[in-house]
Amino acid sequence: MTDIKFVKREGALEGRLPVRKLARACVAQCALAAAELGALRAGLAEVPTVRVDDGAVATAFLSERHLLINGRAPVTFAPLSRFWRTTDGWVRTHANYPHHRTRLLDVLGVPDDVAAVEAALAERSALDVEEAVYAAGGLAVALRSPEEWAAHAQATEVAKRPLVEHGRLDAAHVRALPRVDQVGASPLAPAAGLRVLDLTRVLAGPVATRTLALLGADVLRLDAPQLPELPDQHADTGFGKRSTTLDLAADRQTFEELLAAADVVVTGYRPGALDRFGLSPEALAERRPGVVVGQLSAWGGYGPWRGRRGFDSLVQVATGIAALEGSPERPGALPAQALDHGTGYLLAAAVLRALAEQSREGGSRFLRLALARTAQWLTDGVPGGSGTAADDAENAPYGGPEPWLSEADSALGRLRYALSPVSFEGGPADWAGPPVPCGTSAARWA
């Protein structure tokens, strides 16, 4: 049995819900999967010892807040991304992207002004706002209690699914992974030599691929040239990666060339949104037998909300988390975007395990995770998680994030950033390189 050393730190990620327990469990799963694949690829007789420190975990789960670029703090939420009172309760909007902000304002028929939006929402019901804004392609979610969410048809569908859905797509031949020493991996890098196409946005997906980059993978992030990206968020999740823009409709040949040599494809768009480009798991496996396809979404690819957009903050509002973390006077939030970060580490763990299984059994693989399912795991108390850790876990005070922050120069400027919490004996302690400006890399493998 693999030895996992836990360091518990009271005060890290404090909340009414067991968010520290969830964060610890997600990172432990990822670190364990990395250590196991590392041992397999290095021909080790024993799996390296894993270390999970609550301080490192808490710092990483707030990485987007700890990032500094030339001393400047990042922009996290736009003025119109917040809670608003309605005639019968509360609604939360997400308007960080210009197109989402425009759609919200068009529905309300008001200018880009906080006071005007506040006055318009105060005259409408929360559910009316939710439906109207979503119908227009924007993002707004009515505050629900846990009981109200449990009675919702989407919650019923979410509850039927496992935390991580996975399976085989075909009977592709075994594709043995080369030993890490044959691809020049030092320190022990479980994903060395593997190529990952990163078609994700915002946080959960980029956290997963950022972790695979830490572990040695060649990660190439693809963004559509017509979709704006938030530069601070891109920087925070871009460590160890390269970044390019690619129009999937106009430049299919380039994508097919990338796919032909890819080991992993990770997508983070709404379920079905990329299918017209031939990016469903089945279509990808048909053209690239042996590929591992990871899919992330907010609400899951099932139920009445399967086609809806969503973000961590909105999932918290819908699933009752915001009500539980708040007060009768005002809704609250988790101490971190833990659904995003936690789901990201779970996906990275699932990819690593799928690669290990594939090297023995063959077959293309698919993996599916949803923030709403991670939210249910949290509200259920994180059953089966590493909350209790080991009886002999070390206990230490939490004095803040400083021990788990580092600095580096980059094309973006001087960066202060959070180190990865994924740690095992002999494994990498930091990324091979800093993030690059969005879209500045060539659309080819390194």
N, C-alpha and C positions, 0 to 999 in steps of 0.2 A: 504494500500500500504506500502510495506517495506521501511523503512527509510535507504537511502544510503548516508553516509557522504563522500564527496570527498575532498581530499587535493591536490590542484594543485601546481606543482613546476616547474616553467619555468627553462629550462636548462637540465632537465632529458630526456634522450633518444632523443636528438636533431637529426633531419634528414630532408631531403627535403620532404620525404613522411610522412604522419601522424602516425609515428610508436608509439609515446607516446599515442595517441588516441586509437590505436589498442590494445596496451598492457593494458591500463586502462580498456577498454571494456571487454577484455578476463578475466581479474582478477575479475572485477565486476560481470560478469556472474557466475563465479565459486564461489565466496564468497556468492552471493545471493542464488545459488542452495544449498550450504552447510547450510546456515542459515535456509532455508525453510525445508530441510530434518531434520535438528536438531530440529526445532520446532515441526515437525510432530512426531518425535520419542520421544520427551520429553513431548508431550501433552501440549505444550504452546499455549496460546490463541493468542499471537502475535509473529510474526517473529522477531528475534533479529536484532538490528541495524547493518548494514554492514558498514565497513570503508575501503575506497580505497585511499591509499596515494601514490602519484606518486613517492615519494622517495623509498618506499618499493618495488613498482612495478619495477622501473628502476634497483634497486639493484638485485632483484630476476631474472630479464631477463638477467643479466650478471653474474649469479651465478657461471658458470664454470670458469670465469675469477677472481672472488673474492676468490675462494677456495685456502687455503694454507694448506699444510700438513707438519707439523714440520717446518713451515716457508718457505717451498719451493713452488714457484708458479707452477701451473699446466702446462702441455704441451697441447696446444689446437690444433694447426695445424702443420702437418709435413712439412719439407722443400719442398716436391713436391706437396703440396696442396696449390695452388695459381693461380693467373692469369698469362698467357703466351701470348706473341705476336705470331700471325700466319701471313701468307702471306696476309690475307685479313681482319684481325681484331684481336679478342681476344678469348681465350678459358680458361676455369677454370677447373682444375683437382682436384680430391679428392683422396689422397693416404695416409690417416692416418693409415689404416689397411695394414699389410704386404702383404696380397693377392691382394689387389687393387693396391698397389705400383708395385708388380711384373708384373701384367697384363699390366699396363701402360708402363713399361720399355720394356716388350716383344714386344708390338705393335711398339714402336719406335725403337727397336733394339739398345738400348744404355745402358751403365752402370748406376748405381745409383749415378748420379752426376748432380747437378743443371745445370751446364754449358752445359753438353751434352744434357740434355732434352731441354734446351732453344734453342740450335742450331737446334735440330731435329724438334721442333715444328715451328720454324721460316721458315721452308721450306715447310710447309703443310698448307692447308686451314683449317679454324676452323670447318666447317661442316664435312670435311674428318676425322679430328681427333675425333670429337664427335662420328661418326658412327663406326670408326675402334676400338676405345677404348671400347665402349659399346658392340660391337660384341664379344670382347675378355673377357667380364665380368668385365671390369674396369669402371671408372667413369670420364667422361669429358663432358663438355657442352659448346657449342659455345655461345658467347655473342649475345643477341638479343635485339632489341629495343622493346618498348611496342607495336608498330605497327606490327613488325615482329612476335611477339608472338601472337598477336590477330588474325593474319592470319593463324596460325599453327593449324593443325587438333586437336592436343591435347588441345589447349586453347579453341577451339569450344566446345569440350566435357566437359571440366571443367566448362565452363560458364553455362552449362545446369543444373548443380547440386546445391543444397542448400549448405550453409556453413557447416551445420551438417546434414548428412543423418541419418535418424532413422526410425525404424519401428518394428512391431511385427513379430515374427517367428512362433508362434503357439498360442494355446489357453490354455496354462498351467494355473493351478489354482493359485489364489492369494496366495502369500507367505508373510504373515504379518511380518513386521519387529518388533522385540522386543523393548520395551522401552529402552532408553539408560541407565536408572538407573538400569535396570535388567542385563545389561552386564558390570556394574561397570564403566561406562564412566564418568569421571570427569577430566577436564572441559567438556562442552557440545561437544561431538564428534559425528557428524552425521553418520559416517561410522563405529562406534564401533561394534565389533562382526562380521563384514562382512569379507569374505575371497576373496582375489584378486590374481589370477594367472597372473603374469607379464611376458609376452613373448615379450618384447620390447628391442630395442637397441638404442644407440646413445642418442637422446635428447628429442624429442617431447613425445614419449610414456613414457619414464622414468620420465619426469616432471609430466605427468598425474598421474602415480601411486605413485610418491613421494608425491603428493598432497593428494591422497586418504589415504596414510599412515599417514600424518599429522592429518587427520580427523578421525583417529582411526581404519582404516582397517588393517587387518593382510595381508600384502603384501609379497608374495613369488616370487622373481624373478627367472626365469628359463633361463639358458643359455646352448647352446650346448657345450659339452666339447671340440669339435674340432674347434670352432670359437674363435679367440682371441678377447679380449675386452680391451679397453683402460682403465687402472686402475684409472686415475684421473677423467675421465668422469663417470666411474662407481661409484666412491666415491661421486662425487657431486650430483648425482641423487639417491643415495642409502640411504639417511636418512630415518629412520623409517622402513626400509625393512629388510628382510632376503634374502640371495642369495644362490642358489644351481645350480649345473650343472646336466643336464638330457639329455640322448640320447633318443629322442622320438621314434626312430626306434627300439632300443634294449631294452628299458625299458618301454614298454607301460603300464604294470600293475601299476607301480608307478604313471604314469601320470593319469590313469583312477581313481585311488584312490583319487588323489588330486582333479580332476575334479568333482568327485561325491559329494564333500563337498564345492565346490567353488560357490560363488555368482556372481563373475565377472571374465571374461577372457579378457585381453587386449593384442592385438598383434600389432607388428610394423614392420613386414617383408613385402616384396613385395607382392602385391595381388596375391593370388593363391599359394604362395611358401609353405605354411603350409597345404594346402588342402590334400596332399597325406598322412598326418598324422591324418586325420580326424578332422582338426581344423577349417573348415569352420564354419560360424555361424550356418548354418542349421544342420551340423553334431554334433556340440557341444550341441545344444538345444535338439536334439533327444536323446542324452545320459544323458543330465542334464537339464530337463525341468525347466524353470524359470530362466535360466542363462541370464546375460547381457553380450553381446560380443561387445567390442569396437575394431575397426580396424583403424590403421593409416598407411598412405603411403605417398610417396613424390608426385606422379603425379596423383593418383586416380586409381581405379580399372576399368578403361574404356579408350577407345581411343587407338591410336597407341603406346602410351608410358606406357600403363597400367602395363607391365611387367618389366619396367626399374627401376634400383636402383636410389636412389637420396638422397641428403642431403639438408639442408637449404641453404647453400652457393651456391649450384648448381641450386636450384629452383630460387634464386634471379637472377642468371645470365640468365636463360632461359626466365623468365617472364618479363624482362625489368627493374627490380628493380635496378640491378647493373648499367645499363645505366643511369637511372634517378638519382641515388645517386653519380654518377661519373662525369667526365668531358670529353670533346672531346679528351683529351690526354690519359685518363686512366679510366677504369670502377671503380666503388666504391662499397660500401656495407652499409647495415643498421648498426646503432650503436650497435645492438645486433642481435643475431640469433633469431629474433622476430617471424619468422614463426614457428620455433620449439617450443619456449616457449609459444607463443600465442595459437597454436594448442593444446599443451598439457593442458593448462588450460581450453580450450573449451571442450576437451574430458572429463576431470574430471567433469566439470559441467554437461555434457550430461549423464555421468554415474550416477551421483547423482539424476538427474531428472528422469532418467529411473527407478531407484530403487524406487523413490517415486510413480511414475505412476504404477509400477508393484505391489506395495503393495495395491493399490486400485483396479486395473483392471486385474491383472494377465498377463500372456503371457511372453514368452522369448523375449528378445529385442536385436536388433543389432544397432550399431552406426558406422558410417564411416566418417572419416575426411581425408583431403589431404592437404599437405603443399601448393600445387599449387592453391587450392581453397582459402586458407587463403591469399595467395599472391594476388589473384585477388581482394579480399575484401580490402586489403591495397591499391592497385593501384587505386581502385574505390573511395578511400577516406574514407573508413570504414563507409559506410552508416548505420545508425541505431545504431552506437556505442556510447559509453559514453564519447565522446570527449568533448562535451560542459558541461557534468556533470550537476550539479544543479546550479541554479542561485545563491544560497547562499553558494556555495562551498568555502571552506577556501583556501586562497592563501598564500603560504609560500616560502621562498627561498630554493634552492637545494644546499646544501653545500657539497655534496658527500655522499658516501654509509655508512659511519661509524655507524650511528644510527641503521641501519638495518643489521648489521653484529654481529655474536656471535662466541663463541669459546667453544670447548668441547674436552675432551680426548676420544680416541677410540683405537681399535686394530690397526688402521692404523697410529696412532700417534696423536699429538695435531693438531686439526683442527680449522681453521677459515672459516666460511661459511656464506652464505646469509640466512636470515630468510625468511619464506614464506610470500608473500604479501596477502594471503587469510586470512581476518580478519573479525570477527563479534563478537558481544557482547556475552561474556561467552564462546567463542570458544578457541581452543588451540592456544598457541603463539609459540610453538616450537614442534619439533618431539620428540617422546618418547625415541628415542635412536639414536646414530650415525650410519653411514654406517659400514658394515662389509666387510672384504676382499671377493672378488668375489669367489663364489663357496664354501664357508666355512660353510654354513648352511645345516641342514638335510632336505631332500626332504619330509617334512611332515608339517602339519599345527601346529601352536603354540598351 
